[in-house]
Amino acid sequence: MLKRFRSGLFYPSEIINYRFEKKIITILYLLVLVILSALPSFIIMFGDDALSYADKKVIREAFRNEDVPYKIENYELIYTGNIGEDLFVLEFADDLNVIMTTESEIDLEISPFSVDTFIILTKDKVIYQRTLTNIELFSYSDYSTLQNLSFSGAVSDDYDFWSVVFPIINQQLERFSLFSGFVNVAVLFLVSLVSLVVLGLIITFFQKLFIPYLNFGSIFQLMIYALTPYVIGQLLASLFGFSLLSFVGILMTVIYASKLSRKLIQR
């Protein structure tokens, strides 16, 4: 694989040597490219899930000076306000909302095209909801520190309040990331695979215009190796935040494909 990687990245004229090799080898090489292409996202996905200082600051400032007439007493959410309406909604960002209600269940009408995330505090538990996903995160009784907790501490930005809440949030982030991590990896891997295959097919289509007498599959098999500069350019652009490298990568892939076509014509 290392030899093929070197050829695909630095010596495009050598790619023609892999014209008659077994297809399983090319498929394995494609999978290696997929992994490299998705690597930056994998790193972010499995990075530190704990709240950063900036995250905590955003949460604290969102609650500060808000009217949050609720408290948890004997592991149940209680409304302490004077008005009749028992529903509190707080928008942290454009797509993150916190809802509090003393009802045991709440029915939110969410569009399947919505990207909004809802953290819902009900009578005895906390629910995560997004489009068609509805997951019970935990019950208040799961944490002894939540036996008696007043949200007035959030309003006044009380240290004791947040010292109880933030560790629970961190624990749930870690648990939830494990729950969704494998699904996200599978989706990310599939998206990367499809994008590389589609790009390979497009390049193969244009190269076949110049060498119509060759089998499409044979050309496509070689073009997989020519995708190496594109993948490495994408990888370096993501890791170092230098988008020009992505453009250089795709340009090199196009040039390598053209050189490879000329080599095939000569043969």
C-alpha positions as CSV (number, residue, x, y, z in Angstrom):
1,M,0.0,0.0,0.0
2,L,2.9,2.4,0.8
3,K,4.3,1.9,-2.7
4,R,0.9,2.7,-4.3
5,F,0.5,5.7,-2.0
6,R,3.9,7.0,-3.1
7,S,3.0,6.5,-6.8
8,G,-0.3,8.2,-6.4
9,L,1.1,11.2,-4.6
10,F,4.5,11.7,-6.3
11,Y,4.9,9.5,-9.4
12,P,1.7,9.4,-11.5
13,S,3.5,7.7,-14.4
14,E,3.9,4.6,-12.2
15,I,0.2,4.2,-11.6
16,I,-0.2,2.5,-14.9
17,N,1.8,-0.5,-13.4
18,Y,-1.3,-1.3,-11.3
19,R,-3.6,-1.6,-14.3
20,F,-4.0,-5.4,-14.1
21,E,-3.8,-5.9,-10.4
22,K,-6.6,-7.5,-8.4
23,K,-9.6,-5.3,-7.8
24,I,-9.6,-6.1,-4.1
25,I,-6.3,-4.3,-3.8
26,T,-7.7,-1.2,-5.3
27,I,-10.8,-1.4,-3.1
28,L,-8.6,-1.7,0.0
29,Y,-6.6,1.3,-1.2
30,L,-9.8,3.3,-1.7
31,L,-10.8,2.5,1.9
32,V,-7.4,3.8,3.0
33,L,-8.2,7.1,1.2
34,V,-11.6,7.2,2.8
35,I,-10.1,6.9,6.2
36,L,-7.6,9.7,5.5
37,S,-10.3,11.9,4.0
38,A,-12.5,11.5,7.1
39,L,-9.6,11.6,9.6
40,P,-10.0,15.3,10.7
41,S,-13.7,14.7,11.4
42,F,-12.8,11.5,13.4
43,I,-10.4,13.5,15.5
44,I,-13.0,16.2,16.3
45,M,-15.7,13.6,16.9
46,F,-13.7,11.6,19.4
47,G,-12.0,14.6,21.0
48,D,-12.6,16.0,24.4
49,D,-16.4,16.1,25.0
50,A,-16.2,18.1,28.2
51,L,-17.5,21.6,28.3
52,S,-14.8,24.2,27.7
53,Y,-14.5,27.4,29.7
54,A,-16.1,29.3,26.7
55,D,-19.0,26.8,26.6
56,K,-19.7,27.3,30.4
57,K,-19.5,31.0,30.0
58,V,-22.2,30.9,27.2
59,I,-24.5,28.8,29.3
60,R,-24.1,30.9,32.5
61,E,-24.7,34.2,30.6
62,A,-27.8,32.7,28.9
63,F,-29.4,32.1,32.3
64,R,-28.1,35.2,34.0
65,N,-30.9,37.6,34.9
66,E,-33.6,35.4,33.3
67,D,-36.8,34.6,35.1
68,V,-36.5,30.9,35.8
69,P,-39.3,30.1,38.2
70,Y,-38.4,26.4,38.8
71,K,-36.7,24.2,41.4
72,I,-36.1,20.5,41.8
73,E,-37.6,19.3,45.0
74,N,-37.5,15.6,46.0
75,Y,-36.3,14.8,42.5
76,E,-39.3,16.5,40.8
77,L,-39.3,19.8,38.9
78,I,-41.7,22.3,40.5
79,Y,-43.0,25.6,39.1
80,T,-42.5,28.4,41.6
81,G,-43.9,31.3,39.5
82,N,-47.1,33.3,40.1
83,I,-48.5,33.3,36.6
84,G,-50.5,30.4,35.3
85,E,-48.4,29.4,32.3
86,D,-45.9,26.6,33.1
87,L,-43.5,26.6,30.2
88,F,-40.0,28.1,30.1
89,V,-38.1,28.3,26.9
90,L,-34.5,29.6,26.6
91,E,-32.6,29.8,23.3
92,F,-28.8,29.4,23.8
93,A,-28.0,29.7,20.1
94,D,-29.7,29.6,16.7
95,D,-30.2,25.8,17.0
96,L,-30.1,25.0,20.7
97,N,-33.0,25.4,23.1
98,V,-33.8,24.5,26.7
99,I,-37.4,23.9,27.7
100,M,-38.7,23.5,31.3
101,T,-42.1,22.2,32.2
102,T,-43.6,20.3,35.2
103,E,-45.6,18.0,32.8
104,S,-44.4,14.4,32.6
105,E,-44.4,14.5,28.8
106,I,-44.3,17.3,26.2
107,D,-45.2,17.0,22.6
108,L,-43.1,19.2,20.4
109,E,-44.0,19.6,16.7
110,I,-40.6,19.7,15.1
111,S,-40.2,19.8,11.3
112,P,-38.1,16.9,9.9
113,F,-36.0,19.5,8.2
114,S,-35.3,21.4,11.4
115,V,-31.7,21.4,12.8
116,D,-32.9,22.7,16.2
117,T,-31.9,20.7,19.3
118,F,-34.1,20.7,22.4
119,I,-33.0,19.8,25.9
120,I,-36.3,19.3,27.8
121,L,-36.6,19.3,31.6
122,T,-39.8,17.6,32.5
123,K,-41.4,16.7,35.8
124,D,-38.9,13.9,36.7
125,K,-36.4,13.6,33.8
126,V,-34.4,15.3,31.1
127,I,-35.0,14.5,27.4
128,Y,-33.0,15.2,24.3
129,Q,-35.0,15.8,21.2
130,R,-34.0,16.6,17.6
131,T,-36.2,16.0,14.5
132,L,-37.3,12.3,14.9
133,T,-34.9,11.6,17.8
134,N,-36.3,11.5,21.3
135,I,-33.9,10.2,24.0
136,E,-34.3,10.1,27.7
137,L,-31.0,11.3,29.1
138,F,-31.5,10.8,32.8
139,S,-33.9,11.1,35.7
140,Y,-33.3,13.6,38.5
141,S,-33.2,10.7,40.9
142,D,-30.1,9.4,39.2
143,Y,-28.1,12.2,40.9
144,S,-28.4,12.8,44.6
145,T,-27.1,16.3,44.1
146,L,-30.4,17.1,42.3
147,Q,-32.6,16.3,45.2
148,N,-33.2,19.9,46.1
149,L,-31.9,22.4,43.5
150,S,-33.2,25.9,42.8
151,F,-32.7,27.4,39.4
152,S,-32.5,30.8,41.1
153,G,-28.8,29.9,41.4
154,A,-28.5,30.0,37.6
155,V,-30.1,33.4,37.5
156,S,-27.7,34.8,40.1
157,D,-24.8,32.9,38.6
158,D,-24.1,31.1,41.8
159,Y,-21.0,29.0,41.9
160,D,-22.5,26.3,44.0
161,F,-25.3,25.8,41.5
162,W,-23.0,25.4,38.5
163,S,-20.6,23.2,40.5
164,V,-23.6,20.7,40.7
165,V,-24.9,21.2,37.1
166,F,-21.7,21.2,35.0
167,P,-20.3,17.8,36.1
168,I,-23.7,16.3,35.2
169,I,-23.6,17.9,31.8
170,N,-20.1,16.7,31.2
171,Q,-21.1,13.1,32.2
172,Q,-24.1,13.2,29.9
173,L,-22.0,14.6,27.0
174,E,-19.6,11.7,27.4
175,R,-22.3,9.1,27.6
176,F,-24.2,10.6,24.7
177,S,-21.1,10.8,22.5
178,L,-20.5,7.1,23.0
179,F,-24.1,6.4,22.1
180,S,-24.0,8.3,18.9
181,G,-20.3,8.0,18.0
182,F,-20.5,4.7,16.1
183,V,-23.5,5.9,14.1
184,N,-21.8,9.2,13.2
185,V,-18.6,7.3,12.2
186,A,-20.6,5.0,9.9
187,V,-22.4,8.0,8.3
188,L,-19.1,9.9,7.9
189,F,-17.3,6.9,6.4
190,L,-20.2,6.4,3.9
191,V,-20.3,10.1,2.9
192,S,-16.5,10.1,2.3
193,L,-16.7,6.9,0.4
194,V,-19.5,8.1,-1.9
195,S,-17.8,11.5,-2.5
196,L,-14.5,9.8,-3.5
197,V,-16.3,7.3,-5.8
198,V,-18.4,10.0,-7.4
199,L,-15.3,12.2,-8.0
200,G,-13.4,9.2,-9.4
201,L,-16.3,8.4,-11.8
202,I,-16.5,12.0,-13.0
203,I,-12.7,12.1,-13.7
204,T,-12.9,8.6,-15.4
205,F,-15.8,9.8,-17.6
206,F,-13.8,12.7,-19.0
207,Q,-10.6,10.6,-19.5
208,K,-12.6,8.0,-21.4
209,L,-13.5,10.6,-24.0
210,F,-9.8,10.5,-25.0
211,I,-9.4,6.7,-24.8
212,P,-12.8,5.3,-25.8
213,Y,-11.3,1.9,-26.7
214,L,-10.5,1.1,-23.1
215,N,-12.9,-0.4,-20.6
216,F,-14.5,2.1,-18.2
217,G,-13.8,0.0,-15.2
218,S,-10.1,-0.4,-16.0
219,I,-9.7,3.4,-16.2
220,F,-11.7,3.9,-13.0
221,Q,-9.5,1.5,-11.2
222,L,-6.4,3.5,-12.1
223,M,-8.1,6.9,-11.3
224,I,-8.6,5.7,-7.7
225,Y,-4.8,6.1,-7.3
226,A,-4.9,9.5,-9.0
227,L,-7.3,10.7,-6.2
228,T,-4.4,10.5,-3.7
229,P,-3.3,14.2,-4.0
230,Y,-6.9,15.3,-3.7
231,V,-7.3,13.4,-0.4
232,I,-4.0,14.6,1.0
233,G,-4.8,18.1,0.0
234,Q,-8.2,17.9,1.8
235,L,-6.5,16.4,4.9
236,L,-3.8,19.0,5.2
237,A,-6.3,21.8,4.5
238,S,-8.5,20.6,7.4
239,L,-5.6,20.0,9.8
240,F,-3.9,23.3,9.2
241,G,-6.8,25.5,8.2
242,F,-5.2,26.4,4.9
243,S,-7.9,26.0,2.2
244,L,-5.5,26.6,-0.7
245,L,-4.1,23.1,-0.1
246,S,-7.4,21.6,-1.0
247,F,-7.4,23.4,-4.3
248,V,-3.8,22.3,-5.0
249,G,-4.8,18.7,-4.2
250,I,-7.7,18.6,-6.7
251,L,-5.6,20.4,-9.3
252,M,-2.8,17.8,-8.9
253,T,-5.4,15.0,-9.3
254,V,-6.7,16.4,-12.5
255,I,-3.1,16.8,-13.9
256,Y,-2.2,13.3,-12.8
257,A,-5.3,11.9,-14.5
258,S,-4.4,13.6,-17.7
259,K,-0.8,12.3,-17.6
260,L,-2.1,8.8,-16.9
261,S,-4.5,9.0,-19.9
262,R,-1.6,10.0,-22.1
263,K,0.4,7.1,-20.8
264,L,-2.4,4.7,-21.6
265,I,-2.7,6.1,-25.1
266,Q,1.0,5.5,-25.6
267,R,0.6,1.9,-24.5
